[in-house]
Amino acid sequence: MKLLVTGGAGYVGSVCAKVLLEQDHEVVVVDDLSTGNGDAVPDGAQFVEADMVDVAPKLLGDGSFDGVLHFASKILVGESVEVPERYWHSNVTKTLQLLEAIRAAGVPRLVFSSTAATYGEPESVPITEDAPARPTSAYGATKLAIDHAITSYAIAHGLAATSLRYFNIAGAYAGLGERHPVETHLIPLVLQVATGRRSEILVFGNDWPTPDGTCIRDYIHVGDLADAHLLALQTAQPGEHRIYNLGNGTGFSVREVIASCERVTGMSIAARDVERRPGDPAVLIASSEKAITELGWKPLRTTIDEIVSDAWEFTRSRT
C-alpha cells in the first residue's frame, strides 16, 4: 500500500513508518519538524517537510494513496490545560482539514493516533473501550472530539477508520526512540538521571492505595504499538470506525520502573518523594482484549526490563 504518515518524524510516527517500510509499503512522511526530528524519518520514506494541512490536499489528490496514518498533534497534557486554544486549533481544526482532504481524494483507510486521556479518571480498571469518556484536559478532549468526527465521516463517506488509544508508550525500535523537546514521560526522565542530565527523579506521592504506595501505569512497547497499526490497516472495514485500547495489560509502579532502570543501567537512581499531583489516578491499566480478539494483536515485549533496556540502548546512542 501507499501510505501517508503525518507526524512521521516524531517518536511513534517514525517507528510506525519504519515498520511499514519493513513490510514493503510505500511511505510518504509529512512533518513540519516543530517537535519532530528530521533524522528520525526512516531511510526509504519520502519526506515532505511541511504543515500537513498545506500539502495533504495536493499529495492525496493524485488518488494514489491507500491510507493515512495520522500522528501529528500536540501532546502535552499540562500545556493543554494552560493554553487550550493551541490544542483545539492544532489537533481538531487541522485534523478536520485533513479529513476533508481524505474525503475529497477518496482515500479508503485512516488510522488515528488517539489516547487513553480520552477516559479521564476511570471508574474501574482495567479500562475497556466502553468506559465513560470524561477527559480532564484539553488534550484528551481534542482527541475525543476527533474520534467523534471520524465516526461521522466513516458513516457518511464509507471511510474505513480505526482509532488506537494508547496508554504509556515506551522503549525504542531500530534506533528510534523518545526525544521530546519537553520530556514528561517517566522512563526517559529516570534515564536522564542515569546519564547525569538530571540530578533526581521526583516521585509524586508515596501514599497511594497501591502495594508500594506509588502510582501504577500501563507501559506498552513502541514496537508492539507499531504492529497494531499494521493490523488496523489490514482489518479496517468501509463505513466503520473502530476504537481499540492498546496497553500491556499489566501495570508497573513508579518504584518498579525506577528499580528496573537501576537494574538495566547498573546505576543508582536518586529519587525524592514529593506531594501528589492533583488529578493523578492511583492506577491506570488498559484492557486490550478487544484489540487482541478483533485485530489479532498481541504485545510481545511485556516485561518492564525489556522496555527499559531498549529505551536505555537508545538513550546511550544519543549521548
Disulfide bonds with the S-S distance in Angstrom:
none
